[in-house]
């Protein structure tokens, strides 16, 4: 989902770790956290498929011990299912 990076947190707290927020069309925002590294900056325009970071375990409050990314999505400021906006490999959700 194309958008603009609105926030990059390199030293997040224990619950989020490293975090990226991206604003998309139609008042949609996605948030990616528990990243290992971040490869974008605030103001960067991103397109679907662009690398924005790498999976990690920087959210050390996590119950997962393996590297992962936590993805949250919001529309008009309210939580929504990320599958409504993001295509996952092997998932025919769009």
Protein Blocks (a to p, Z undefined) as FASTA:
>chain_A
ZZddfbdcfbbcfklmpadddddehhiacddehifbdcbdehiacdehiafbdcdfkbmm
bmbfbdcddddddeehiacdfklmpccehiafZZ
